[in-house]
Every structure is written in C-alpha cells, then in structure tokens.
Amino acid sequence: MRLAEIKNIMEKNLRGAVDFWLRCSCDKEHGGILQSVDRDGECFSLDKDVAMQCKCAWAFAHLYNSIEKSEEYLELSESCIRFVKEKCFDTDGRILLTVTRDGRPLERSSNFLGEAFYASANIEYYKATGKKGYLDEARRVYDMIFDIHTGGIGAGQEVVPGGERPYILLEEPTVLFGVNATMAKIDTEREECYNENAELLFGELGRFYSEEYRATLEAIATDGRVITESERMRISNPGRAMECARLLLEEGRRLGSREMCNLGKRMFDCAYKIGWDEKYSGILHLVDVLGAPVPYYDQDVKLWWVHTEAIVAALSLYLHTGDYAYKMILEELLEYCFARFVDKDGEWCAALDRRGEPKDLMPRGFIGKGPYHTLRMYMRCIELLDGCEE
C-alpha cells in the first residue's frame, strides 16, 4: 500500500467520523457533547464524561488548526471548554469525573487526567484564536497538575496507603508527557521550562521499561522494581506502551534526543511482539510479561484505542527509520482494523472479541469513548504523511 493511498484513506474516514460526531453529539441546550450514542447516533444516556469534553475540545481545535479552518469546529471546541470551566470544577478546584447533562456533579476523579486534557484543550484553542485568556488558563492548570505530580500539592501517583507494596502507574506520566509536548509546541515563551519537564518525565517513563522482561510495565514499585510475585504487577498494556512510544518518538525528534527516540522504538518493538495475537491477529489488551495467564475478564479483548495508538506509532517509526518492517506492521494493522473496527462512516466500534468479531451490544460512544482517539489517529497520520513521498 502506497503512502498516498494511506493518506487518502485517513482523509476520507476523518471526514466521515467528524460528520458523525457533529451530527449526533453536540449539546446545543447546555453546551459540550453528549458522548453516549449508539451505532445510529441516537443518544442513550445524558451523563457527561468531563475528560471527554476536554478531549473533544482539543480534537476539534486541532482539526481547525491542522486540517480545515471551519468555524463549526471552533464553536464545538469552545462550547466544550466553556461547559467544563463553568460547570465541571469541584469546590476544591479540581475537575470532576462525571456530571449530569446540565453540569451538576456526579463523581470525583482520583487523578489529574481531566485537568491534563483541559490544559491541552485550552492551549490548542489559544493557537486557533490567539485569545490570551485560554493561554493563561492552560498555563494555570498545567502548573497545578505538574505540582500535583511532583508532590507539591499531594500525590499524583496511585499508591496504596500503608500497604506493603506501594506502586506507581504508567498512565499519569504518559498523559502528562503528552500534555507537556503540546504546551511546548504552542507556548514558546515557556519552551525552556517545558523542555526541562520533558527530560524529567522521560526519566520517569524509562523506569517502566524492563530490558530483562522486554516489556513496558503498567505498574512498578515506587523504587522502580518489577514485582514478579504478583500477577497484578506483571501486567503490560501494549496499547499504553505504544502510546508511550509514539510520544517519545515525537518529542525525541522535537528535542533532537536520540535517547528518547531509541526508548520509543524499544517500547514499540516489545509491545508489538508480546501484544500481537498470533492466533487471531489484532493486539491484546493485557499481557503477563512472564507469559502466565492474565486474571482479568477483558484481557483478550481487542480495544479500539489500542489499535489507533499502534497505527500512529508504526507509521511514525517507518518514517523515522525507513525500516520496511514497520511499513509491513502498519499494513498489517490497517488491514485488520479497517476490516473489523471501522464502520462505513469512518468511526470505530469500541471493542472486538479475541476472534475479531465486533461486540454488537457495544455503542459508538459512552463514558470513556468519544471522538478523541479516532480523530486524533486520522489527523496525526495525515500530518505525518503530508508532503511524504514513497
């Protein structure tokens, strides 16, 4: 498959997915989006995922900045940001996890991921409009979550209080590394600060990669050890590892860091090797790094976001290294995903069973799934392929 053909596929499906979400999810009465929609676009639940409001705001602002200058995209992005700013902050200044349709609080979050995506949304909207208030808000929230993560306002890492096996999780530094990269590209006045933080977070991410086990762990002991006596601590999520790989490759190129690019490449290579299902194809959700059974009901499910991360990472590695092996992986992923995950309008179903059959009862969107991953994958591939020759 030629690169120009891949780009055409991405552009066509991006248009279809954007049209789907614009048609069925905009909440014109209260603002933001209604992410819980079935395969036909009919809303089946009015509760709102606050992080998804922020992700959607970023996605449509980025769509405006990188693909097409449509005011409709900016209007939806601004609507999501305004809804979160006015209705989704708790009394302690932290962003809520879920709210009712009109913004009344339902659940609090146990991490800072909502704030991270909110900062990304504001900085991307600032890039689109030049309105300084969004830059100031992005900086304010970014500084807050970085303080949380580094211990300035409390623990940003998940640790069992008083437990015998305190641990830290990969998800938070991964998300923060991505937000930091977004801030650095747009907020050039503070680029030096973001670059220093990128190096700090790079060091954290590297602790989760084990050369001994040739895998990226989802959790490690606070002192960096891999705890092999517990099945919970031997888990690798190949999708998260590939997300890490993608971010490390992008930041490594921006900063001219060979070390970041090399770690990203190792993470991807190992994740694809242990994650690819040799029997039925597709990427498994969870894997035990010792090859033991994984005691979770969803361990062999094939999830949409895992595969979108893998596609972007494989394309990025092919363009970065010129190694045709990554082109073959990319084509393998595209063949699998577009035959099984992708509907006729370009949006993806959420999950397949291990054999690759769609889970028919799963809706298009719900708490945890909305426009974000599919739109980002399409946009990033188009950006990477723009101007590329075979």
C-alpha positions in Angstrom: 0.0 0.0 0.0 1.5 3.3 -1.0 1.7 6.2 1.4 -0.5 8.4 -0.7 -3.2 5.7 -0.6 -2.9 5.5 3.2 -3.3 9.3 3.4 -6.4 9.2 1.2 -8.0 6.6 3.4 -7.3 8.6 6.5 -8.7 11.8 5.0 -11.9 10.1 3.8 -12.6 8.4 7.1 -11.7 11.5 9.1 -14.4 13.4 7.2 -16.9 10.7 7.9 -16.1 10.4 11.6 -16.2 14.2 12.1 -19.6 14.4 10.4 -21.0 11.6 12.6 -20.0 13.4 15.8 -21.1 16.8 14.7 -24.5 15.4 13.7 -25.3 13.4 16.8 -23.3 14.6 19.8 -23.5 18.4 20.1 -25.5 19.6 23.1 -27.0 22.8 21.9 -29.0 23.3 25.0 -26.4 23.0 27.7 -23.1 23.0 25.8 -20.4 20.4 25.3 -21.1 17.0 23.8 -23.3 14.0 24.6 -20.8 11.2 24.1 -23.2 8.3 24.8 -24.6 7.4 21.4 -25.5 4.1 19.7 -24.4 2.9 16.3 -27.1 5.0 14.7 -26.1 8.2 16.6 -29.0 8.1 19.0 -28.2 9.4 22.5 -29.0 6.8 25.2 -27.5 8.5 28.3 -27.3 12.1 29.3 -24.5 11.9 31.8 -21.3 13.6 30.7 -17.7 12.3 30.8 -15.8 15.5 31.8 -12.4 14.3 30.5 -14.1 13.6 27.1 -15.4 17.1 27.0 -11.8 18.3 27.2 -10.6 15.7 24.7 -13.3 16.7 22.3 -12.4 20.4 22.7 -8.8 19.6 21.9 -9.7 17.4 18.9 -11.9 20.0 17.2 -9.5 22.8 17.9 -6.7 20.7 16.4 -8.9 19.8 13.5 -9.2 23.6 12.8 -5.5 24.2 13.3 -4.2 21.3 11.2 -6.8 20.2 8.7 -9.6 22.7 7.9 -10.4 26.2 9.1 -14.1 25.5 9.8 -15.8 27.8 12.3 -18.1 24.8 13.2 -15.1 23.1 14.7 -14.1 26.1 16.8 -17.7 26.6 18.0 -17.8 23.0 19.3 -14.4 23.3 20.9 -15.3 26.5 22.7 -18.6 25.0 23.8 -16.8 22.1 25.4 -14.2 24.3 27.1 -16.9 26.7 28.4 -19.0 23.9 29.8 -16.1 22.5 31.7 -14.9 25.8 33.0 -18.3 27.0 34.2 -19.8 23.7 35.5 -17.2 20.9 36.0 -14.8 22.2 38.6 -15.4 20.9 42.2 -15.2 23.1 45.3 -11.6 22.2 45.8 -10.6 23.5 42.3 -10.3 20.0 40.8 -12.1 18.8 37.7 -14.9 16.3 38.3 -15.1 12.9 36.7 -18.7 12.9 35.5 -21.6 15.4 35.6 -25.2 15.5 34.6 -26.2 16.9 31.3 -26.6 20.4 32.7 -23.4 20.1 34.8 -24.4 19.0 38.2 -21.7 16.9 39.9 -21.8 13.1 40.0 -18.4 11.7 40.6 -15.0 13.0 41.6 -11.8 11.8 39.9 -8.9 10.1 41.6 -6.3 11.5 39.3 -5.4 14.6 37.3 -6.2 13.3 33.8 -9.2 15.6 33.3 -7.1 18.6 34.2 -4.4 17.5 31.8 -6.8 17.2 28.8 -8.4 20.6 29.9 -5.0 22.3 29.7 -4.4 20.7 26.2 -7.8 21.9 25.0 -7.2 25.5 26.2 -3.7 25.8 24.6 -5.0 24.3 21.3 -7.9 26.7 21.3 -5.5 29.6 22.0 -3.4 28.6 19.0 -6.6 28.7 16.9 -7.8 32.1 18.1 -5.0 33.9 19.7 -7.2 34.7 22.8 -4.8 35.1 25.7 -7.3 34.0 28.3 -7.1 30.5 27.0 -3.2 30.6 27.2 -3.4 31.8 30.8 -5.9 29.1 31.7 -3.8 26.4 30.1 -0.7 27.6 32.0 -2.6 27.8 35.3 -3.9 24.2 35.1 -0.7 22.8 33.7 1.3 24.3 36.6 -1.2 22.8 39.0 -1.1 19.3 37.7 2.7 19.4 37.4 2.9 20.4 41.1 0.5 17.6 41.9 2.6 15.0 40.0 5.8 16.1 41.6 4.3 16.2 45.1 3.8 19.9 45.5 0.1 19.6 46.3 -0.2 15.9 47.1 0.5 12.6 45.4 -0.3 12.4 41.8 0.7 8.7 41.6 -1.5 6.0 42.8 -0.1 4.4 46.0 -1.8 2.0 48.4 -1.9 3.9 51.7 0.0 1.9 54.4 0.4 -1.1 52.1 3.3 -3.5 51.9 3.7 -2.9 48.1 3.5 0.8 47.2 3.4 1.3 43.5 3.2 3.9 40.7 1.2 3.7 37.5 2.3 4.4 33.9 -0.8 6.3 32.8 -0.3 9.6 34.6 3.3 10.3 33.4 2.4 9.2 29.9 -0.5 11.7 29.7 1.5 14.4 31.4 4.4 13.9 28.9 1.9 14.3 26.0 0.4 17.5 27.5 3.8 18.9 28.1 4.7 18.3 24.5 1.5 20.1 23.3 2.3 23.1 25.6 5.9 23.3 24.4 4.9 23.4 20.7 2.5 26.3 21.2 3.6 28.2 24.4 7.0 29.1 23.1 7.6 31.7 25.7 8.0 28.9 28.3 9.6 26.4 26.0 12.7 26.0 28.2 10.5 25.1 31.2 8.6 22.5 29.1 11.9 21.1 27.7 13.2 20.6 31.2 10.0 18.9 32.3 10.2 16.7 29.2 13.5 15.4 30.3 12.2 14.8 33.8 9.2 12.8 32.6 11.4 10.9 30.1 13.4 9.6 33.1 10.1 8.6 34.8 8.8 6.8 31.7 12.1 4.9 31.3 11.7 3.3 34.7 8.6 1.4 33.4 10.5 -0.3 30.6 12.2 -3.5 31.6 15.0 -4.8 29.4 15.0 -8.0 31.4 11.4 -8.8 30.6 11.4 -6.9 27.2 8.2 -5.1 28.1 6.8 -1.9 29.5 5.0 -2.4 32.8 1.7 -0.8 33.7 2.8 -0.5 37.3 6.2 -0.7 39.2 7.2 -0.4 42.8 7.9 3.2 43.9 11.6 2.3 44.0 11.4 1.1 40.3 11.4 -2.6 40.9 9.4 -5.1 38.9 7.4 -7.1 41.4 7.2 -10.5 39.8 5.5 -12.3 42.7 2.2 -10.6 42.0 0.2 -11.2 38.8 -1.2 -7.6 39.1 2.3 -6.2 38.9 3.4 -8.2 35.9 0.8 -6.7 33.6 1.8 -4.9 30.4 -0.8 -3.0 28.4 0.7 -3.0 24.8 -1.6 -0.1 23.8 -0.2 2.1 26.6 3.3 1.1 25.7 2.7 2.1 22.1 1.2 5.4 23.2 4.4 6.0 25.2 6.5 5.0 22.1 4.6 7.5 19.9 5.1 10.3 22.3 8.7 9.6 22.9 9.4 9.5 19.1 7.6 12.8 18.6 9.3 14.6 21.5 12.7 13.0 20.6 12.5 14.5 17.2 11.4 17.9 18.5 14.2 18.0 21.1 16.8 16.2 19.0 17.1 13.4 21.6 18.3 10.1 20.2 17.8 8.6 23.7 14.0 9.4 23.6 13.7 8.0 20.1 15.6 4.8 20.9 13.4 4.2 24.0 10.3 4.8 22.0 11.5 2.3 19.4 12.3 -0.4 22.0 8.9 0.1 23.7 7.1 -0.3 20.4 9.1 -3.3 19.3 8.5 -5.2 22.6 4.8 -4.2 22.9 4.0 -5.4 19.4 5.9 -8.6 19.9 4.1 -9.6 23.1 0.8 -7.9 22.2 0.1 -9.2 18.7 -2.3 -12.2 18.8 -0.6 -14.7 16.5 -3.7 -16.9 16.5 -6.4 -14.4 15.7 -4.5 -11.2 14.8 -5.1 -7.9 16.5 -3.5 -6.6 19.7 -4.4 -8.0 23.1 -5.4 -5.6 25.8 -3.3 -7.0 28.7 -0.4 -9.4 28.8 1.6 -11.0 31.6 5.3 -10.4 31.0 6.2 -13.9 32.3 3.7 -15.5 29.9 1.3 -16.5 32.7 -2.5 -16.3 32.5 -3.9 -12.8 33.0 -6.8 -13.0 35.5 -8.9 -10.2 34.1 -12.1 -10.8 32.1 -11.1 -8.2 29.4 -7.5 -9.3 28.9 -8.0 -10.7 25.4 -10.5 -8.0 24.2 -9.3 -6.0 21.2 -9.9 -2.4 22.0 -10.2 0.5 19.5 -7.8 2.9 21.2 -5.0 0.4 21.5 -5.1 -0.1 17.7 -5.2 3.7 16.9 -2.1 4.2 19.0 -0.4 1.3 17.3 -1.1 2.7 13.8 0.3 6.1 14.5 3.4 4.6 16.2 4.1 2.2 13.4 3.8 5.0 10.8 6.0 7.3 12.8 8.6 4.6 13.2 8.6 3.8 9.5 9.0 7.4 8.5 11.7 7.9 11.2 13.8 4.9 10.5 13.0 4.0 6.9 12.8 0.3 8.1 10.4 -1.5 5.8 9.5 -3.9 8.7 7.4 -1.0 10.2 5.7 -0.5 6.9 4.7 -4.1 7.0 3.4 -3.8 10.5 1.5 -0.7 9.5 -0.2 -2.5 6.6 -1.0 -5.5 8.9 -2.7 -3.1 11.3 -4.6 -1.2 8.6 -5.9 -4.4 7.0 -7.1 -5.8 10.4 -8.6 -2.5 11.7 -10.4 -1.3 8.6 -11.9 -4.8 8.1 -13.2 -5.0 11.6 -13.2 -1.8 13.7 -14.2 0.8 11.2 -17.8 1.5 10.2 -18.8 2.9 6.9 -18.8 6.5 8.2 -15.2 6.2 9.5 -16.0 6.0 13.2 -14.7 2.9 15.1 -16.6 0.4 17.2 -15.2 0.1 20.7 -14.2 -3.5 21.0 -13.8 -6.8 19.3 -13.7 -10.2 20.9 -10.5 -12.2 20.6 -11.5 -13.7 17.3 -12.1 -10.2 15.8 -15.9 -10.2 15.9 -17.4 -6.8 16.9 -19.2 -6.8 20.2 -22.6 -6.0 18.8 -24.1 -4.6 22.0 -21.4 -2.0 22.4 -22.4 1.5 21.5 -20.4 4.0 19.4 -19.8 6.3 22.4 -20.1 6.1 26.2 -18.3 7.2 29.4 -14.7 6.7 28.3 -15.2 6.7 24.5 -16.0 9.6 22.2 -14.4 11.3 19.2 -10.9 11.6 20.6 -8.9 8.6 19.7 -10.1 8.0 16.2 -10.0 11.7 15.2 -6.5 12.1 16.7 -5.3 9.0 14.8 -6.6 10.2 11.5 -5.2 13.7 12.0 -1.8 12.6 13.1 -1.4 10.2 10.2 -2.4 12.9 7.8 0.1 15.3 9.4 2.9 12.7 9.2 2.1 11.9 5.6 1.7 15.5 4.4 4.4 16.0 1.8 5.9 12.5 2.1 6.9 10.6 -1.0 7.2 6.8 -1.3 
